[in-house]
Amino acid sequence: MAQSDIIFIQGIQDSEEKLHTNLLDSLNTYYEGTSGISNAYSVVASQRLGTSTLEQYAYYYRNDKVKLVHHYLYNDAGNDYPYDPMVAYFSPINGIGLHGDMQDFFIIGARTRASSATRSMTDKLVDVHADALTKFPLVTNGIILGDLFADCSYICASCFDAIRLWTDEQYTWIIDADTTTTASDCAFDRLVVTGNQMKTQTIAAVVDFKMMYNLNDSMARSVSTHFPVTMPICESNQV
């Protein structure tokens, strides 16, 4: 986590709602020990979402790299999503982009459901994006990310032709690799960028902590069934 300036975490299950702040304390303690900088990170978390299994989203961010301008939960009036997508608007602090000064941007963090409705939920992320553009009309750069289950049996190869997030040329999908720690080979976790400046950032990677720390299968799954995915958004910022 300390290698990134913005971290989006989903699927936090904690009835006491303390895990995200406990993790922040651990992250800041670690970072201070390695850099000497105290309280480098902050966090904003959603309320507990869902009906049966309640979960939270959280964004962690470096205070000296970006400013959190605003955040909100998408008003999912049609109950299309098991957890309302969370939108966060960031403004870079002295961030020099790979292709010029980095402009403000927003991130849409979403988690779909592994079901027959997965394709529809992925398609309707276009509507979530349109809502963000209405709220932030001067911000054109955006990232849509999360566990979209956008592969294997949940969205077949030919099914993508019916998904606006895939067919609309304003969106660029920049990762298509196995993101699971299990024996499957599925690109469930995705990074989709939009906006002229963001669409120049086409480098992304899966963080294979299983290989990095030489973990066996059960140890890796005890951490998560999914690997993190990462991308640079400018020379000094990584999400």
N, C-alpha and C positions, 0 to 999 in steps of 0.2 A: 504493500500500500504506500509506503514512504517513497516509492519511486514515481508516484503519480501526483499530479496537482489537483485533480478532481477524480473522485471515486464514487461510483453509483453502486449501491448494494440493495438487493431485493430479497424478499422471502424471510424477513426478520420475524421470528416467532417468539415473543416475549410478553407475557401478560403484565409484567411489572414495568415494561417500557424503559428498561435500564441498559439493555445490551448495547444500543448505539452510543450511549455516552460512556459506557465502560470501555468500549473499543476506541473511542476518541481519546480517552485518558491514556490507554496503552500506546496508541499511535504517537501521541505527542511526547510521551515519555521516551519511546524508542528514538524518535527523531531528534529530541534534545540531546540524547546520549551520543548520537552520531554526528550531529551538526552544531550543537551548542545553542540552537535556536529554540526557545520555549514557546509553547502554545502556538505552534506553526499552523495547525489545522483547526477548522471549525466544522460543525455538522448541522444539517437541518434534516429532520425526519418527519415523515407523515404520521398521521394518526393511524391506529390499527384499522386495517381495511379488510373487507371480505364478509362472508356470512358464516360459513362453518369453520374453516381454518383462518384465523385472523393473522394478518401479516402487515409489516411496515416496509416502506422504502426509506432510504437515507442517502443523502449526498454529503460526502466529505470533501473539503476543499482547502487549499493552501491560502492563508490570509494575505501573503505577500505576492501572490500570483494572480488571483482573481477576486473580484468583489461579487457577492451574491446580491443581486438587485431585487429580485422578486421570485417567489415560488408559489405554486398552487396545485391543487388536484383538479384534474379534468372532470367536468360535470357530466358524468356518464348517465344521462337521463334514460337511455335505452337499456341500461344494465348489460352492455355488451361485454364488459371486462370483469373478471373475478376481483380485480383490484384496480381502482381508478388510476389511470396513468398520472405520474407526478412530473410537473414541468418546472424547471429551474432556469432562471435567466441570469447569466454571468457576464461581467465586464472585465476583460483582462487588465491587469496592472502592469504597465510597461512591457506588455507582451509583444515581441516582434515576430510577426508571422513568417512562415516559410516563403510567402510571396507578397510581402508588404506588411504593414501594421495590422495586427489582428483586431478585427472589429468585435463588437458585442455578439453574443450568441446565446441560444437556449438549448437545453437538453430535455428531451422527452423520454423519461424512463417508464417502461411498460413491461408487464408480464401477462402473457396470454394464457389460455387454458389448453392443456393437451386433450383435445377433443375434436369432434367433427366441426366445431365452430372456430377452430384455429384460423382457417383461411379468412373467414369473415372478420375476425378480430384484427388480423394483420392488415387487411384491406382498409379497415376503418381508422387505422392510425393516420391516414391522410386527413380525416376529419379532425383528429386531435391536433395535427399540425396546423390545419387551417384555423382552428380556434386559437392556437398560440400566436399566429400571425395577426389575428384580430386584436389580441391583447397587447402585443408588442409590434405595432405596425412599422417601426423603424428598424427592426431586427430581422435580417433576412437569412442569417446563417444559423443552421440548426443541426442537431444530432438526434436521431431516434435510435434508442438502444434498449436491450433487455433480452430476457428469455422469451423469444417469440415462437418457439417450437416450429420454426420455419424450415423444416426439412423432413426427410424420411416419410413415415406413413401419415404425418399430420398435414403436410403440404407436398403433394407430388410435383414432379418436375413440370408437367404440363399445366398444373393448377395455377402456377405463378402468372399465367397469361390473363387470369381473371382478377388479379390483385393490383389495385391502382398504385400501391406503394412500390411495386415492381415495374409496372408498365409506364408510369409517368416519368418523363425524362428529367424532371426536376430533382429526382431522388437517385442517389448512387449507393448501391450496396457494396461495402468494401471488405467484407470478410465472408468466406465460404469454406470453412474448415471445421473439422470435428471439434466440438467444444465440450464434450462429455468425458468424465473420468471413468465411465463404464466401458463395456466391451463394444458398445454401439459406435457407429461412425456417422454422427449427425451434427449438422451445423445449427443447433438450436438457438444459440446466443448470437445476436446480430448487431451490426453497426451500420446505420443508414445515414448518409449525410445529405444536406441540402443547402442551397445558397452558393453563389459563385466562389466565395472564399473557401468555404468548407469543402467544396467538391474538388479542390486542388489537393486535399489531404487524403490520399488514397492508400496510405500504408497502414496496415493493421496486423495484429498478431494475437495468437492464442498463448496465454501464459501457462505453460505446462509445468505446474509446480510438482507434479508427480516425478517428472524427470529431473527437475532442478534439485530436489531434495532427496532423490532416490527412495521414493516411497513405494511400498507395495500397493496392490489394488485396494485392499481393505483400509489401509491408512489414508489413501487418497480420497476414498469415498467418505471417510469419517470427517474430512475437511469439507468436501462438497462433491456433489455428483456432476458439477460443471466447472470447467476451467474459466478463469477470468479472460476477458478479451480487452485489448488495449490499442490505442491509436494516438499519434501525436497530433495536436491541433495547431501548434506553432512551435517555434524553437525552444521556448521556455515552458510550455504547458503540455501536459499529457493527461489523457483521461483513460 
